Amino acid sequence: MPFSTNSSTEYCMYLRKSRKDMEMEAQGSGDTLKRHRETLLSLAAKMQINVTYIYEEGVMSGDTIAERPQMQKLLDAVEQGAWKGVLVMEIPRLARGDTIDQGVVAQAFRYSGTLIVTPEKTYRPDDEYDEEYMEFGLFMSRREYKAINRRIQRGRLFSVQEGKWIANKAPYGWRRVKLEHEKGYTLEPDDTGASEVLQLMYYWASHPQPMPDGTTRRMGSAAITTKLNEMSIPSPSGKKWTAAVVREILINPVNAGWVRHNYRPAKKSVVDGEVRVSRPRSSQEDVSLYPGRHRGQISQEVFDDVKKFLLDNPSRPGPKQVAMKNPLSGLVICGSCGHAMVRRPYQNGRQETLLCPHTYCPTVASNLVVVEQGVLQAMREWLENFDLEYQSTKSDPAQGDSSGALRAALSALQKEHDQLAAQEARAYELVEQGIYSTEIFLQRSRAISERQKENQTQLEQISIELQHMEHQEKARAAISPMIRTVLASYPLAQSPKEKNDLLKRVLQKVEYTKTNRNRRSGGGDMNIRIYPKLPY
């Protein structure tokens, strides 16, 4: 890709804190970003640079571009040539992550011709020595970053080995407190009621409880989830409880007085050319446990017993490779809570139903075959309305001639574009002949330039709108035959899988709502809303 000379005349500023800055702030050095902003504004005034925008990262921004939203916006603008230059305190503020991130930053500035202005030096992308100096600065900052990161990780491990709590957020039932006379934090039971709920959860899981069928047995994570939601006890997120959240809380050894290390380390992978960060759970062998500074709320015996009970009796079995039995699988969502509806079979000869799997949801189940027929009927009604609307639009001159109006506007703008180019050439001739003074020429030139920008913007917008309208017209003509084909082929499908494939060809999703329990009256107040895959 060739080097591009940047035609913009405006500058922006990029501000970001480093870990060292935050450490210095903790020691009372003052607001780093405020100090940097004042320094760079003073530099801009001295250099007579017009700064029109400031990109400022939040305090919690990470070291990679993917974790820095303001840096992503800056790079997008730089690649489009929006800025003549970027003011920054030092090169490492732009990219201190891995080599790929540094290469992305260097390439964006090089190809767009954007300057990098620091208090020490202005880096010009078309200068070979500046480019080498910039790359060397990025390389050295990467080495420094790795050294700092190793020191931080060693410090975190030492803190865990000393029994300190190093996470920013306390687990459910606990609160994070500062240790006295030393660095670091520990945990204390939450005094807002969560601690009592935590102990109650362990009691339910360790002692047999009376059940609706007259028996007594220990409650698993699914039963505890239902109980907590019935009691309207808020979950850690403030939403409804789920079995996965309950299980994760109960098998957390922090409740028995431990702290763990390497439980969910960050794992990086490249997916579709992008670096993705995930935190999968480590195996039991990879997790290290250390005695915590805090006193456990649950005895070790009770914790071990509950953990073994939950692991030996999972609330939901793992996936099985079985033939699809639900023709609506993956299509129907609950209109109340937004979760996917699932098929429920019965052993007593009763028809299988489609229901929302969340017990707290008010949506009422219906027979699967009734919902299936409702979906097909909704598709027929949608197709009929669509055909009527489409034919009405085609036959209405006021609506059907919109593309012609756009083409006429495009032609007029193109003529104006040519006229402005001629006016610009004429202005140069007049100033050369001495008819225009320099002041009048500049004034005229600025006016023509502004109008050219507006003209170009309108040309691009109308061209895009015209292309979209033409594509939309072709798509509207194609969608009706597609749905007709699916409706005609559906009764001939031999299996639920074939039916499911047909529906997914033309439907994004189906929204299902029902609130009255009237199984004998068919669908009752069941409402089906389909969302076709419109190709526009």
N, C-alpha and C positions, 0 to 999 in steps of 0.2 A: 504494500500500500504506500503510495507516495506521500511525501511530507506536504502538509497543507498550511498555507499562510493564513493566520487568523485575522479576519476583518473586523472583529468586534473592538469597541473602544472602551468597554466597561470592565471593571475589576470586581472581584468578590473576595471574601475572607473566609478562612476555614479555621475553626477553633476546636481543640480536643485536649482533654486531660490525659496524662499518662499516670501509670501506677505511682511513679516517683512523686508526681504532683500531689496526688491524694495523700501520700505519706507525709509530705511536707505541710499540707494543709492541716493534717491531724496534729502537727507540732506547732500550729499557730502562724503559718506563713501568709495566711490570707487567701482570698479567692483567686485561684490561678487564671481562670478564664477572663475575669474582669481585668486583671493585670495585662494579660496577653492582648486583649481587645484594645486597651488604651495604647499599648506599645505599637500595635500595627496601624491604628488610626493616626497616630502621630507620624509614623513612617509614611503613610499615604499622603498626609498633608505636606510633608517635606518634599516628596517626589511628585506632588501635584497629580496624584492618582485619584480617579473618581470611583470610590467603592460604593456599589449600589445594593449589595446583598451580603449577609453573613450566614454561613453554615456553622451551626454549633451543635456538637454531639452531646447527648445526655450523659449524666454521670455514670450510668450503668452500661454504656456502649462497650463492646468487646474489642478484641485486637484484630479481627478479620473484617474484610469488607462486608461480608454477609451479615455481620452483627452490628454494622454501623450505617443506619438508614440515611443520615445526612451525607456521608461519604458516597453512598450510592447515588444520591441526587446530584451531588457535585460532579461525579464522573459522567453521568448522563449529560449534564449541561456542557462539560468540557468536550466530550465527544462530538457534540453538536456545534461547537465553536461559539458558545454563548458568551464566553469571557475572554478578554484580552490577556488577563493574568489572574493568578490566585495568590493572595497574601497569606502566609503561614509562618509561624515562629521558626520552624526548622523542618527540613525534609522528612525526618522520621515521623512527624505528626501525620503525614499523609498515608504512609504504609509502613507498619512495623510487623506485619504478620508474616505469612510464609512467602516463599519465592514467587509463587503464582500471583498472589495479591500485589506484590511489588512490581511484577512485570506488567500487570493490568494497568496500574497507575502510571508507570513510565511510558507505556505505549499510548495511553489516552492523551497525555500531555504532548508527546512527541508528534503524533499524527495530526493533532488539532492545532499545533503551533501555539499552545497556551503557555505563557510565562509563569514561572514560580518565583515569587518575590518574598525574600526573607530579610530580616534586619542586617544580615551579614552579606548577602549576595543575591543578585537576580539571575536566575537560571534561564537560559534561552535554549529551547529545544532544537534550534537549527545550528547550534554551536557544538562541535564534536567534543571539545574539552568539557563544556558544561554538562553534556550528556554523560560522559564518563565520570565526572565528579559526582553527579546525582546518583548514578548507579552504585558508585563506591559508598556513598553515604547510606543508601538503602541497605547495602550488604552489611555494613558495620552495625547499623541499627538492628538488623536481624540477629546478629551475633549477641548484641547486648540484650535483646529481648529474650533469647534463649537462656542466657545466663541468669537474668532476673526470674524467669519462669521456673528454672531449676531450683533457685533459692526459695521461691514461694512454695513450691511443692514439698521441698524438704521441711520447711517450717510448718506446713499443714500436717505432714506426717508426724512430726515431733509433738505437735499440739494434741493430735488424736492419741498418740501413745501416752501422753500425760493425762488422758481422760477428759480433755476439754471438748466443747461442742463448737465446731468450726463452721457450720452452715449458718446462713443468714436467717433462716426461718426455723422455728422450733417445730417438732412433730406434734401431732394432735394430742392434746391432754397435757402439754408442757408449755412453759414460757422460757425464753432465753434471758439470762441475767449475767451481768458483768461480775467477774471474779474480783474479790477485794485484794488490793496490794500486789496485783500481778496482771500481766496481759492475758487476754482471752475471756471466754465465756463458758458458762455451764448451764444446766437446766434446773428448773423448779416446777412442781406441779402447778398447772393453770388454775387460778382461783376464780375463774369466770363460770365454772360448771363443767367444762370439758373434761377435767380430771375425773369427776364423779361418773361421767358418761363412759369414759375409758375403762374404769374399773367395773362398771356394770356390764360392759361388753364382754370382758373376760369372765365375769360370773356366769353370764348366759352360756358361754362357750364351754365352761368347765363343770357346770352343775346341770343335771337333768331338769327340764322345764315342762310344765303341763302343756299339752298340745290340744287343738280343737277336736281331734278324734278320740280323746280320752287317755291317750298314752303320755308318757313322759320321756323326753330325750334331750340330749344336748343340742344347742342351736348352732348351726353352721353359719357361714358368712351370709348366705342368701336369706335365711330366717332372721338373722340379726338386722340385715338391711331393711326387711319389711317392718320389723318392730320399731326401728328408729324412725322410719318415715311415718308410721302410724302415730307415733308420739310427737311428730313435728319437731324433732330435734335437728337443728341445722348441721350439715356436713362441714368439713374443713373449708370447702369452696363456697359454702352458703347455699348450695343447690341440694337436690335430693341425693340420698346415699345410694351407692352401688355396691354390689358384692365384692368387686375388685378392690375398692377403697377400704372396705371393712377388713378384708383379708390382709391387705398390706399393712394396716395399722396393727393388727393383732400379732403378726409375725415379726414385728420390728423389735429387735433386742434392746433398744433404748429403754423400753418400758420395764425391763428387768434390771436396769442399771448399767448397761453396756453402751459403748460407742463403737461404730463400725467404720472401716476404711475400705475403699475400693469396691463399694457395693454397686454403684452405677457410674463407672468412669466414662468420660466422653470418648466416643469412637467416631473418627472421621472416615468418610467414604466419598467417592466421586460418582455422582448419578447424573447422567445427561450433561456431563461437562461441568457440573457444579459441585462444590464441596458441601456435603451434608454432615451435620453433627447429630448423633443419636446417643442415648444413654441406656443401653440394654442392661438388664440385671445380670450381675456376675454369678458364676456358680458358687456353691457353698465353699469350695476349696480356695477360691480366689479372694474371698472376703475375710478381712482380719478384724477380730473383736478385741477391744481393750476395756478394762474396768473404767467406768466413767466417774467423774467427780460428783455426779448426782446420785441420789439414792433412788433405786427402782420403786415404782408404785406397785409392781406385781412381783411376787416371789419367783425365784428361778424355777421351782417345781411346777407352779401353775403355768408359767410361760412355756416351759418345755412340753407340758401336757397339752395345752391349747394348740401350740404349733404343730405337734404330731397329729392331733385330731383333724386340723384343717388340711394338712398336706395329705393325710390318708383318705380324707373324705372331701374331695373338691366339690364345690357347688355346681360346677358345670363341666361335663366331660369334654375331652378334647375333640377336635373335628374328626369326622369319619368320612371316608370316601364311599358315599352312597349315591344312588341315582336320584336325580331331582324329582320331587313329587309335588312341587308347588309351581304352577305355571306363572304365578305372579311374583316369584322370588326376586328380591332386589328391586322391585318396582314400587310397591305400595308403602307409603309412609303415613304415620299417624298425624292427623290434622291438629291434635291437641299438643303433643310434645315433640313431634318431628322425628321420632325414632322409626326404624324400619319395622313393619308388621311381619309377624312370623306365622307359619302354619302350625296348628295344633291338632294332632290326630287323637282318636279315642279308641278304646278297646271294646266298648260295649255296643258297637254298631251305630253309634251316633255319628252324624256327618262331621267331617273335619272342619275346623273353623280357622279364621284369620284374626289374630289378636295382637294388641300391643304388648310386648313382653314386660313392660314396667308396671308393677302392681299399683303404683300410686297414680297412674294415668286414668282419667275418667272415661276414656274411649271404650265403648262396648264392642265386643267381638261379633262377627257375623259368620254364617256358613261360607266356606271358601267358594263354593260354586255360585252362591248369590253375589259375592263380590266380583267374581270373574265375569258373570253376565252383566253386572253393573258397569264394569270397565268397557266391555264391548259396546253396550248401549250408549255410554258416554262418547265413545269414539264415533259412532254413527251420527249422534246429534251434533257433535263438533264438526264432522265432515259436511253435514247438511248446511249448517250455518256458515261454514267457511266458503262453500261453493256459492251460496247466495250472495255473500259479501263480495267475493271475488268477481262474480258476473256483474254485480252492481257497479263496482269500481271500474270495470272494463267498459261498461256502457255509458258511464257518466263523463261527458266531455270535460266538466270542471275538474274532476279528479284524474281522469286518464291522461290529460295533457300536461301534467306536472313535469315530466321529463323534457318535453318540448320547451317549456319555459326556462328550465335550467340550461338547455343548450343555447337558447337565445341570450341568456345572461352571460354565459361563457364566451359567446362570440363578441358581445359588447365589451367585456373586460379585456379580451385579447386586442380589440381595436384601441382601447384606451392605453394598453401596455405599449403598443407601437407608437402612439401619439406622445406618450411620456418620453420614450427613447428619443424621438425626434426633437422634443423640447429641450432635452438635456444636451443634445448635440448643438442645437441652436444657441443655447446659453454660452457654450464654450466659444462659438464663433463670435458672439457679440462682445465677450470680454476681450477676445483677441483683437477685435476691431476698435476697441476703446469705447464702445457705446455703453457697456456695463462697467461700472466701477467695481473694484474688488469686493466692497461691502455688498453691493446689490447682487453681484454674482453669487457670493456665498449664501445670501438670503434666498435667492432663487434656487440655488442648488439644493439647499436643505429642504425646501418645500417640495421640489420634484422628488427628492430621495424618500421623503415621508410618504408621498402619494404612491410611489413605486412599491414601497413595502406593503401598503394597504392593498394595492392592486394584486400583488403576488399572493398575499394571504387569501384574498377572496377567490382568486383563480384556483388555488389549491383546494380550498374548502368546497367550492362548487364541483370541481372535478371529482373529489372523493364522494360527494353526495350523489352525483350522477352515476358513478360506478356502483355505489351501494344500491341505488334504485334499480339499475339494470339487473344486478345480481338478484335483488329481491323479487323482481318480476319473474325471472327464470325459476327461482325457488318456489314461488307461490304456484306456478304452473305445474311443478313437479310433485308437491307434497300430497295433493289430492289423489293422484293415481297410486302413490305409495301406500296410503292408508287403505284405499279400496282393495289393493292386492292383499294386504295383511288380513282384512276382514273376510275376504273370500277364501284365503288359504287356511285360516284358523281352524274351522271345523274339520279340515282334512288332516291336521297335524296328528301324528301317531303317539306322541308322548308329551308330558309336561315340559320337557326340555325344548322340544321343537316349538311349542306354543310360546314359551318364555323368550326364545330367540326371535320369534316373529314380533312380539310386542315390543321388545327392546330395539327393534329396527326403527320404530316410529315414535316411541314414547321415552321421554326423559324420566318421568316419575308419575305416580298417581297418588293423590291426596285423599285419604279416607277419614270421614268423621261420622260418628254415631254416638248418641247419648242415652237413648231409651232402650231398655231391655224388653224387647217384644219379639222373641224368636219365632213365635207361631205366625206372625203377620208378615213373613218374608223379610224384606229389607228394612221395614219400619222407616225411621227417619235417617237412614243411611244416605250419605251424600258422597258422590264420587266426582273428583275433579281431575281431569287428565292434563298433562303438560307435554304436548307433542314435540318431537325433535324438528323444529322448524329450521331449515337450512339457511336462515338469514337472520 
